[in-house]
Amino acid sequence: MNIKEEYIEFYKTARYKENREYFKKLKDVICSMEAPDLTDIEEYIRGVRSTKTRYVYAYNDFVKFLKEKDPTKSSGLPKNYDTQTRRLELIKYLQTPRTRKDILDEFLIDERTFNNDKNALEKGIEVCGVKLTVKISSYNRNGNNTIDDKEYVCSCHPFFVSLNATELYLITKVIPDAIKDNFELSRAYSDILNKIYPQLSDYALKMIDVELNSFNDKTSFIWESESLKDSTFKRLVYCVKQEREFTILYNNDGALSEVTGFVRDITNNPFYVETKTNKVYIRIENFIDVKDFFDNYK
């Protein structure tokens, strides 16, 4: 496959696309090479000091064109995005601890861009009408600075979903009504709704009968460990999520009792703890806490 000839054919349609000047610039680069292959083009793009995103966009579009003829063709370049999208993708990428080099290589950015992204996220960025403030730095799971300053991590999960009117009504009205008798679950769900409301239009808020000034439009990410410190019920939810045995403390006719097993069915009241031999049912109002929770927190 002659890459030059293929790109010239591809450019006949690509030149009409958005940011078409970069499709032309990439054509000039490819045509200046003696006998380029995809690796040569990728090496060039990696060395671009600015506007790298546009080159990656043009190149990946070209690779799609090639794949229609040869399915084995693929891009060796990481994803690249506009600034806002990249910052949101960075949050997701850091669900797993990463080194600074990992980040620079993944997003094809330099040190200065990463520092700008990190600082912007920690100060807060506007997303769908919400100011999202997230710690992107060398922090451990408790939100404290690490000593080595080598790995970056974040447990924030940005969640922006497109809903039609029926789905919106289901999530903001039907579900809350269905769980209203479970006070703790209802309160935890209310915290989630307060992160959804600021993203909605005035029309949508009127449809679900929510006052425009009844919520906070500045959503700051709270480290999981901090959130768990303030809510025994969220610690119970954590036990379900982890799918491992915990020791549950509860009020048993006025006496402090405990049972070790898997927490199940917390959407109902009572929920139950499944042991090796039986199921112990506990009403939400009798639940006290998870024994030695933070000693077993992972």
TISE-138632 format. One record per residue (C-alpha): chain; residue in one letter; x, y, z. Coordinates in nm, 3 decimals, decimal comma. Layout:
// TISE-138632
node cadena:A&residuo:A&xx:X&yy:Y&zz:Z
...
END
This chain:
// TISE-138632
node cadena:A&residuo:M&xx:0,000&yy:0,000&zz:0,000
node cadena:A&residuo:N&xx:0,145&yy:0,334&zz:-0,110
node cadena:A&residuo:I&xx:0,071&yy:0,574&zz:0,178
node cadena:A&residuo:K&xx:0,126&yy:0,888&zz:-0,030
node cadena:A&residuo:E&xx:-0,117&yy:0,781&zz:-0,299
node cadena:A&residuo:E&xx:-0,371&yy:0,669&zz:-0,042
node cadena:A&residuo:Y&xx:-0,359&yy:1,001&zz:0,141
node cadena:A&residuo:I&xx:-0,399&yy:1,199&zz:-0,181
node cadena:A&residuo:E&xx:-0,709&yy:0,992&zz:-0,257
node cadena:A&residuo:F&xx:-0,835&yy:1,040&zz:0,100
node cadena:A&residuo:Y&xx:-0,774&yy:1,415&zz:0,082
node cadena:A&residuo:K&xx:-1,021&yy:1,456&zz:-0,205
node cadena:A&residuo:T&xx:-1,302&yy:1,428&zz:0,050
node cadena:A&residuo:A&xx:-1,114&yy:1,521&zz:0,371
node cadena:A&residuo:R&xx:-1,037&yy:1,872&zz:0,249
node cadena:A&residuo:Y&xx:-1,402&yy:1,964&zz:0,302
node cadena:A&residuo:K&xx:-1,404&yy:1,866&zz:0,668
node cadena:A&residuo:E&xx:-1,377&yy:2,084&zz:0,976
node cadena:A&residuo:N&xx:-1,019&yy:2,202&zz:1,046
node cadena:A&residuo:R&xx:-0,938&yy:2,109&zz:0,687
node cadena:A&residuo:E&xx:-0,616&yy:2,310&zz:0,697
node cadena:A&residuo:Y&xx:-0,464&yy:2,034&zz:0,911
node cadena:A&residuo:F&xx:-0,565&yy:1,768&zz:0,661
node cadena:A&residuo:K&xx:-0,371&yy:1,972&zz:0,405
node cadena:A&residuo:K&xx:-0,075&yy:2,023&zz:0,640
node cadena:A&residuo:L&xx:-0,062&yy:1,650&zz:0,703
node cadena:A&residuo:K&xx:-0,074&yy:1,589&zz:0,328
node cadena:A&residuo:D&xx:0,225&yy:1,820&zz:0,282
node cadena:A&residuo:V&xx:0,413&yy:1,634&zz:0,556
node cadena:A&residuo:I&xx:0,341&yy:1,293&zz:0,407
node cadena:A&residuo:C&xx:0,428&yy:1,402&zz:0,055
node cadena:A&residuo:S&xx:0,762&yy:1,541&zz:0,177
node cadena:A&residuo:M&xx:0,864&yy:1,199&zz:0,308
node cadena:A&residuo:E&xx:1,049&yy:0,963&zz:0,077
node cadena:A&residuo:A&xx:0,855&yy:0,640&zz:0,136
node cadena:A&residuo:P&xx:0,647&yy:0,689&zz:0,449
node cadena:A&residuo:D&xx:0,461&yy:0,427&zz:0,645
node cadena:A&residuo:L&xx:0,219&yy:0,489&zz:0,932
node cadena:A&residuo:T&xx:0,496&yy:0,466&zz:1,190
node cadena:A&residuo:D&xx:0,683&yy:0,752&zz:1,021
node cadena:A&residuo:I&xx:0,374&yy:0,973&zz:1,027
node cadena:A&residuo:E&xx:0,305&yy:0,895&zz:1,392
node cadena:A&residuo:E&xx:0,663&yy:0,976&zz:1,486
node cadena:A&residuo:Y&xx:0,628&yy:1,315&zz:1,317
node cadena:A&residuo:I&xx:0,302&yy:1,393&zz:1,498
node cadena:A&residuo:R&xx:0,449&yy:1,300&zz:1,835
node cadena:A&residuo:G&xx:0,713&yy:1,566&zz:1,778
node cadena:A&residuo:V&xx:0,467&yy:1,846&zz:1,702
node cadena:A&residuo:R&xx:0,497&yy:2,111&zz:1,973
node cadena:A&residuo:S&xx:0,155&yy:2,273&zz:1,931
node cadena:A&residuo:T&xx:-0,180&yy:2,207&zz:1,759
node cadena:A&residuo:K&xx:-0,105&yy:1,837&zz:1,802
node cadena:A&residuo:T&xx:-0,472&yy:1,763&zz:1,859
node cadena:A&residuo:R&xx:-0,564&yy:1,871&zz:1,506
node cadena:A&residuo:Y&xx:-0,293&yy:1,656&zz:1,349
node cadena:A&residuo:V&xx:-0,408&yy:1,354&zz:1,549
node cadena:A&residuo:Y&xx:-0,768&yy:1,415&zz:1,441
node cadena:A&residuo:A&xx:-0,667&yy:1,430&zz:1,074
node cadena:A&residuo:Y&xx:-0,438&yy:1,128&zz:1,102
node cadena:A&residuo:N&xx:-0,693&yy:0,907&zz:1,278
node cadena:A&residuo:D&xx:-0,950&yy:0,998&zz:1,017
node cadena:A&residuo:F&xx:-0,703&yy:0,887&zz:0,752
node cadena:A&residuo:V&xx:-0,647&yy:0,556&zz:0,933
node cadena:A&residuo:K&xx:-1,024&yy:0,495&zz:0,928
node cadena:A&residuo:F&xx:-1,011&yy:0,545&zz:0,553
node cadena:A&residuo:L&xx:-0,729&yy:0,290&zz:0,524
node cadena:A&residuo:K&xx:-0,911&yy:0,035&zz:0,743
node cadena:A&residuo:E&xx:-1,192&yy:0,018&zz:0,490
node cadena:A&residuo:K&xx:-0,940&yy:-0,127&zz:0,246
node cadena:A&residuo:D&xx:-0,721&yy:-0,312&zz:0,493
node cadena:A&residuo:P&xx:-0,877&yy:-0,399&zz:0,834
node cadena:A&residuo:T&xx:-0,532&yy:-0,464&zz:0,982
node cadena:A&residuo:K&xx:-0,442&yy:-0,096&zz:0,968
node cadena:A&residuo:S&xx:-0,463&yy:0,085&zz:1,300
node cadena:A&residuo:S&xx:-0,345&yy:0,402&zz:1,469
node cadena:A&residuo:G&xx:-0,061&yy:0,377&zz:1,718
node cadena:A&residuo:L&xx:-0,134&yy:0,723&zz:1,855
node cadena:A&residuo:P&xx:-0,317&yy:0,769&zz:2,186
node cadena:A&residuo:K&xx:-0,643&yy:0,960&zz:2,186
node cadena:A&residuo:N&xx:-0,630&yy:1,337&zz:2,176
node cadena:A&residuo:Y&xx:-0,904&yy:1,582&zz:2,252
node cadena:A&residuo:D&xx:-1,003&yy:1,943&zz:2,275
node cadena:A&residuo:T&xx:-0,915&yy:2,102&zz:2,609
node cadena:A&residuo:Q&xx:-1,246&yy:2,047&zz:2,788
node cadena:A&residuo:T&xx:-1,286&yy:1,688&zz:2,672
node cadena:A&residuo:R&xx:-0,923&yy:1,607&zz:2,751
node cadena:A&residuo:R&xx:-0,967&yy:1,729&zz:3,108
node cadena:A&residuo:L&xx:-1,269&yy:1,507&zz:3,158
node cadena:A&residuo:E&xx:-1,088&yy:1,212&zz:3,001
node cadena:A&residuo:L&xx:-0,794&yy:1,283&zz:3,232
node cadena:A&residuo:I&xx:-1,020&yy:1,240&zz:3,535
node cadena:A&residuo:K&xx:-1,129&yy:0,899&zz:3,404
node cadena:A&residuo:Y&xx:-0,775&yy:0,797&zz:3,310
node cadena:A&residuo:L&xx:-0,659&yy:0,860&zz:3,667
node cadena:A&residuo:Q&xx:-0,899&yy:0,604&zz:3,816
node cadena:A&residuo:T&xx:-0,580&yy:0,397&zz:3,811
node cadena:A&residuo:P&xx:-0,265&yy:0,562&zz:3,955
node cadena:A&residuo:R&xx:-0,047&yy:0,695&zz:3,673
node cadena:A&residuo:T&xx:0,293&yy:0,855&zz:3,651
node cadena:A&residuo:R&xx:0,342&yy:1,194&zz:3,496
node cadena:A&residuo:K&xx:0,509&yy:1,024&zz:3,197
node cadena:A&residuo:D&xx:0,205&yy:0,795&zz:3,157
node cadena:A&residuo:I&xx:-0,018&yy:1,101&zz:3,135
node cadena:A&residuo:L&xx:0,199&yy:1,289&zz:2,888
node cadena:A&residuo:D&xx:0,229&yy:0,984&zz:2,663
node cadena:A&residuo:E&xx:-0,142&yy:0,897&zz:2,678
node cadena:A&residuo:F&xx:-0,265&yy:1,245&zz:2,588
node cadena:A&residuo:L&xx:0,029&yy:1,355&zz:2,373
node cadena:A&residuo:I&xx:0,074&yy:1,669&zz:2,580
node cadena:A&residuo:D&xx:0,371&yy:1,842&zz:2,736
node cadena:A&residuo:E&xx:0,446&yy:1,926&zz:3,100
node cadena:A&residuo:R&xx:0,302&yy:2,274&zz:3,074
node cadena:A&residuo:T&xx:-0,032&yy:2,151&zz:2,934
node cadena:A&residuo:F&xx:-0,065&yy:1,889&zz:3,204
node cadena:A&residuo:N&xx:0,008&yy:2,143&zz:3,477
node cadena:A&residuo:N&xx:-0,254&yy:2,377&zz:3,326
node cadena:A&residuo:D&xx:-0,510&yy:2,096&zz:3,313
node cadena:A&residuo:K&xx:-0,438&yy:1,990&zz:3,672
node cadena:A&residuo:N&xx:-0,459&yy:2,345&zz:3,804
node cadena:A&residuo:A&xx:-0,780&yy:2,415&zz:3,611
node cadena:A&residuo:L&xx:-0,950&yy:2,105&zz:3,751
node cadena:A&residuo:E&xx:-0,846&yy:2,186&zz:4,106
node cadena:A&residuo:K&xx:-0,980&yy:2,541&zz:4,071
node cadena:A&residuo:G&xx:-1,299&yy:2,416&zz:3,902
node cadena:A&residuo:I&xx:-1,422&yy:2,394&zz:3,542
node cadena:A&residuo:E&xx:-1,771&yy:2,463&zz:3,407
node cadena:A&residuo:V&xx:-1,941&yy:2,151&zz:3,269
node cadena:A&residuo:C&xx:-2,308&yy:2,147&zz:3,168
node cadena:A&residuo:G&xx:-2,379&yy:2,445&zz:3,390
node cadena:A&residuo:V&xx:-2,201&yy:2,294&zz:3,690
node cadena:A&residuo:K&xx:-1,869&yy:2,403&zz:3,834
node cadena:A&residuo:L&xx:-1,681&yy:2,077&zz:3,879
node cadena:A&residuo:T&xx:-1,390&yy:2,094&zz:4,122
node cadena:A&residuo:V&xx:-1,166&yy:1,788&zz:4,134
node cadena:A&residuo:K&xx:-0,832&yy:1,713&zz:4,298
node cadena:A&residuo:I&xx:-0,585&yy:1,601&zz:4,033
node cadena:A&residuo:S&xx:-0,254&yy:1,574&zz:4,208
node cadena:A&residuo:S&xx:-0,037&yy:1,334&zz:4,402
node cadena:A&residuo:Y&xx:-0,291&yy:1,231&zz:4,662
node cadena:A&residuo:N&xx:-0,350&yy:0,903&zz:4,837
node cadena:A&residuo:R&xx:-0,696&yy:0,755&zz:4,885
node cadena:A&residuo:N&xx:-0,756&yy:0,967&zz:5,196
node cadena:A&residuo:G&xx:-0,693&yy:1,288&zz:5,004
node cadena:A&residuo:N&xx:-0,351&yy:1,348&zz:5,156
node cadena:A&residuo:N&xx:-0,042&yy:1,440&zz:4,956
node cadena:A&residuo:T&xx:0,185&yy:1,147&zz:4,887
node cadena:A&residuo:I&xx:0,554&yy:1,177&zz:4,961
node cadena:A&residuo:D&xx:0,708&yy:1,061&zz:4,633
node cadena:A&residuo:D&xx:0,504&yy:1,294&zz:4,407
node cadena:A&residuo:K&xx:0,536&yy:1,036&zz:4,129
node cadena:A&residuo:E&xx:0,188&yy:0,895&zz:4,082
node cadena:A&residuo:Y&xx:-0,140&yy:1,077&zz:4,026
node cadena:A&residuo:V&xx:-0,481&yy:0,934&zz:4,104
node cadena:A&residuo:C&xx:-0,844&yy:1,045&zz:4,124
node cadena:A&residuo:S&xx:-1,154&yy:0,844&zz:4,216
node cadena:A&residuo:C&xx:-1,399&yy:1,097&zz:4,071
node cadena:A&residuo:H&xx:-1,633&yy:0,953&zz:3,807
node cadena:A&residuo:P&xx:-1,765&yy:1,234&zz:3,583
node cadena:A&residuo:F&xx:-2,119&yy:1,141&zz:3,487
node cadena:A&residuo:F&xx:-2,309&yy:1,346&zz:3,230
node cadena:A&residuo:V&xx:-2,592&yy:1,154&zz:3,068
node cadena:A&residuo:S&xx:-2,839&yy:1,253&zz:2,795
node cadena:A&residuo:L&xx:-3,197&yy:1,176&zz:2,895
node cadena:A&residuo:N&xx:-3,529&yy:1,221&zz:2,717
node cadena:A&residuo:A&xx:-3,822&yy:1,366&zz:2,913
node cadena:A&residuo:T&xx:-3,959&yy:1,027&zz:3,016
node cadena:A&residuo:E&xx:-3,621&yy:0,903&zz:3,139
node cadena:A&residuo:L&xx:-3,566&yy:1,228&zz:3,328
node cadena:A&residuo:Y&xx:-3,905&yy:1,191&zz:3,499
node cadena:A&residuo:L&xx:-3,820&yy:0,830&zz:3,588
node cadena:A&residuo:I&xx:-3,488&yy:0,916&zz:3,748
node cadena:A&residuo:T&xx:-3,603&yy:1,229&zz:3,932
node cadena:A&residuo:K&xx:-3,962&yy:1,138&zz:4,029
node cadena:A&residuo:V&xx:-4,049&yy:0,769&zz:3,996
node cadena:A&residuo:I&xx:-3,736&yy:0,625&zz:4,160
node cadena:A&residuo:P&xx:-3,736&yy:0,869&zz:4,455
node cadena:A&residuo:D&xx:-4,102&yy:0,787&zz:4,519
node cadena:A&residuo:A&xx:-4,028&yy:0,413&zz:4,505
node cadena:A&residuo:I&xx:-3,757&yy:0,436&zz:4,774
node cadena:A&residuo:K&xx:-3,913&yy:0,704&zz:4,995
node cadena:A&residuo:D&xx:-3,984&yy:0,455&zz:5,275
node cadena:A&residuo:N&xx:-3,614&yy:0,375&zz:5,303
node cadena:A&residuo:F&xx:-3,502&yy:0,700&zz:5,464
node cadena:A&residuo:E&xx:-3,126&yy:0,643&zz:5,444
node cadena:A&residuo:L&xx:-3,134&yy:0,524&zz:5,083
node cadena:A&residuo:S&xx:-3,363&yy:0,812&zz:4,990
node cadena:A&residuo:R&xx:-3,129&yy:1,064&zz:5,152
node cadena:A&residuo:A&xx:-2,825&yy:0,918&zz:4,971
node cadena:A&residuo:Y&xx:-3,014&yy:0,929&zz:4,640
node cadena:A&residuo:S&xx:-3,109&yy:1,291&zz:4,707
node cadena:A&residuo:D&xx:-2,737&yy:1,377&zz:4,721
node cadena:A&residuo:I&xx:-2,702&yy:1,234&zz:4,371
node cadena:A&residuo:L&xx:-3,003&yy:1,425&zz:4,239
node cadena:A&residuo:N&xx:-2,852&yy:1,750&zz:4,366
node cadena:A&residuo:K&xx:-2,561&yy:1,684&zz:4,128
node cadena:A&residuo:I&xx:-2,802&yy:1,628&zz:3,839
node cadena:A&residuo:Y&xx:-3,036&yy:1,927&zz:3,883
node cadena:A&residuo:P&xx:-2,781&yy:2,198&zz:3,792
node cadena:A&residuo:Q&xx:-2,724&yy:2,031&zz:3,454
node cadena:A&residuo:L&xx:-3,089&yy:2,064&zz:3,353
node cadena:A&residuo:S&xx:-3,257&yy:2,333&zz:3,147
node cadena:A&residuo:D&xx:-3,517&yy:2,571&zz:3,294
node cadena:A&residuo:Y&xx:-3,781&yy:2,379&zz:3,097
node cadena:A&residuo:A&xx:-3,675&yy:2,046&zz:3,249
node cadena:A&residuo:L&xx:-3,666&yy:2,188&zz:3,602
node cadena:A&residuo:K&xx:-4,017&yy:2,325&zz:3,558
node cadena:A&residuo:M&xx:-4,138&yy:1,988&zz:3,425
node cadena:A&residuo:I&xx:-4,016&yy:1,802&zz:3,735
node cadena:A&residuo:D&xx:-4,122&yy:2,090&zz:3,963
node cadena:A&residuo:V&xx:-3,782&yy:2,180&zz:4,110
node cadena:A&residuo:E&xx:-3,718&yy:2,536&zz:4,222
node cadena:A&residuo:L&xx:-3,429&yy:2,703&zz:4,040
node cadena:A&residuo:N&xx:-3,273&yy:2,822&zz:4,366
node cadena:A&residuo:S&xx:-3,321&yy:2,499&zz:4,563
node cadena:A&residuo:F&xx:-2,983&yy:2,345&zz:4,487
node cadena:A&residuo:N&xx:-2,614&yy:2,430&zz:4,474
node cadena:A&residuo:D&xx:-2,472&yy:2,473&zz:4,123
node cadena:A&residuo:K&xx:-2,112&yy:2,429&zz:4,240
node cadena:A&residuo:T&xx:-2,046&yy:2,058&zz:4,251
node cadena:A&residuo:S&xx:-1,716&yy:1,971&zz:4,416
node cadena:A&residuo:F&xx:-1,586&yy:1,617&zz:4,410
node cadena:A&residuo:I&xx:-1,555&yy:1,466&zz:4,757
node cadena:A&residuo:W&xx:-1,303&yy:1,189&zz:4,815
node cadena:A&residuo:E&xx:-1,480&yy:0,860&zz:4,880
node cadena:A&residuo:S&xx:-1,310&yy:0,819&zz:5,217
node cadena:A&residuo:E&xx:-1,434&yy:1,164&zz:5,324
node cadena:A&residuo:S&xx:-1,788&yy:1,083&zz:5,216
node cadena:A&residuo:L&xx:-1,778&yy:0,752&zz:5,404
node cadena:A&residuo:K&xx:-1,666&yy:0,925&zz:5,723
node cadena:A&residuo:D&xx:-1,989&yy:1,123&zz:5,735
node cadena:A&residuo:S&xx:-2,243&yy:0,849&zz:5,661
node cadena:A&residuo:T&xx:-2,285&yy:0,507&zz:5,819
node cadena:A&residuo:F&xx:-2,535&yy:0,417&zz:5,545
node cadena:A&residuo:K&xx:-2,278&yy:0,491&zz:5,272
node cadena:A&residuo:R&xx:-2,043&yy:0,259&zz:5,456
node cadena:A&residuo:L&xx:-2,313&yy:-0,005&zz:5,424
node cadena:A&residuo:V&xx:-2,340&yy:0,066&zz:5,050
node cadena:A&residuo:Y&xx:-1,963&yy:0,029&zz:5,025
node cadena:A&residuo:C&xx:-1,992&yy:-0,322&zz:5,175
node cadena:A&residuo:V&xx:-2,233&yy:-0,421&zz:4,899
node cadena:A&residuo:K&xx:-2,009&yy:-0,272&zz:4,631
node cadena:A&residuo:Q&xx:-1,701&yy:-0,457&zz:4,755
node cadena:A&residuo:E&xx:-1,865&yy:-0,802&zz:4,746
node cadena:A&residuo:R&xx:-1,666&yy:-0,930&zz:5,043
node cadena:A&residuo:E&xx:-1,742&yy:-1,011&zz:5,405
node cadena:A&residuo:F&xx:-1,781&yy:-0,736&zz:5,665
node cadena:A&residuo:T&xx:-1,889&yy:-0,742&zz:6,028
node cadena:A&residuo:I&xx:-2,213&yy:-0,550&zz:6,078
node cadena:A&residuo:L&xx:-2,307&yy:-0,401&zz:6,416
node cadena:A&residuo:Y&xx:-2,677&yy:-0,369&zz:6,492
node cadena:A&residuo:N&xx:-2,932&yy:-0,321&zz:6,769
node cadena:A&residuo:N&xx:-3,094&yy:-0,654&zz:6,854
node cadena:A&residuo:D&xx:-3,380&yy:-0,581&zz:7,097
node cadena:A&residuo:G&xx:-3,167&yy:-0,333&zz:7,287
node cadena:A&residuo:A&xx:-2,847&yy:-0,540&zz:7,282
node cadena:A&residuo:L&xx:-2,544&yy:-0,470&zz:7,063
node cadena:A&residuo:S&xx:-2,501&yy:-0,761&zz:6,824
node cadena:A&residuo:E&xx:-2,276&yy:-0,833&zz:6,530
node cadena:A&residuo:V&xx:-2,282&yy:-1,062&zz:6,229
node cadena:A&residuo:T&xx:-2,013&yy:-1,130&zz:5,969
node cadena:A&residuo:G&xx:-2,102&yy:-1,197&zz:5,608
node cadena:A&residuo:F&xx:-2,203&yy:-1,044&zz:5,275
node cadena:A&residuo:V&xx:-2,441&yy:-0,746&zz:5,288
node cadena:A&residuo:R&xx:-2,739&yy:-0,792&zz:5,055
node cadena:A&residuo:D&xx:-3,057&yy:-0,619&zz:4,940
node cadena:A&residuo:I&xx:-3,011&yy:-0,274&zz:5,098
node cadena:A&residuo:T&xx:-3,287&yy:-0,131&zz:4,877
node cadena:A&residuo:N&xx:-3,529&yy:-0,311&zz:5,107
node cadena:A&residuo:N&xx:-3,596&yy:-0,268&zz:5,477
node cadena:A&residuo:P&xx:-3,491&yy:-0,497&zz:5,630
node cadena:A&residuo:F&xx:-3,173&yy:-0,579&zz:5,438
node cadena:A&residuo:Y&xx:-2,986&yy:-0,897&zz:5,525
node cadena:A&residuo:V&xx:-2,635&yy:-1,028&zz:5,589
node cadena:A&residuo:E&xx:-2,562&yy:-1,362&zz:5,425
node cadena:A&residuo:T&xx:-2,337&yy:-1,583&zz:5,636
node cadena:A&residuo:K&xx:-2,207&yy:-1,929&zz:5,557
node cadena:A&residuo:T&xx:-2,507&yy:-2,088&zz:5,725
node cadena:A&residuo:N&xx:-2,799&yy:-1,846&zz:5,712
node cadena:A&residuo:K&xx:-2,936&yy:-1,497&zz:5,647
node cadena:A&residuo:V&xx:-2,961&yy:-1,240&zz:5,924
node cadena:A&residuo:Y&xx:-3,224&yy:-0,973&zz:5,856
node cadena:A&residuo:I&xx:-3,163&yy:-0,624&zz:5,996
node cadena:A&residuo:R&xx:-3,389&yy:-0,322&zz:5,975
node cadena:A&residuo:I&xx:-3,220&yy:-0,002&zz:5,855
node cadena:A&residuo:E&xx:-3,312&yy:0,180&zz:6,175
node cadena:A&residuo:N&xx:-3,140&yy:-0,093&zz:6,380
node cadena:A&residuo:F&xx:-2,818&yy:-0,082&zz:6,178
node cadena:A&residuo:I&xx:-2,541&yy:0,083&zz:6,382
node cadena:A&residuo:D&xx:-2,219&yy:0,063&zz:6,180
node cadena:A&residuo:V&xx:-1,961&yy:-0,155&zz:6,007
node cadena:A&residuo:K&xx:-1,715&yy:-0,285&zz:6,263
node cadena:A&residuo:D&xx:-1,357&yy:-0,157&zz:6,223
node cadena:A&residuo:F&xx:-1,459&yy:-0,014&zz:5,885
node cadena:A&residuo:F&xx:-1,160&yy:0,209&zz:5,815
node cadena:A&residuo:D&xx:-0,916&yy:-0,063&zz:5,923
node cadena:A&residuo:N&xx:-1,062&yy:-0,276&zz:5,642
node cadena:A&residuo:Y&xx:-1,120&yy:0,003&zz:5,389
node cadena:A&residuo:K&xx:-0,942&yy:-0,054&zz:5,056
END
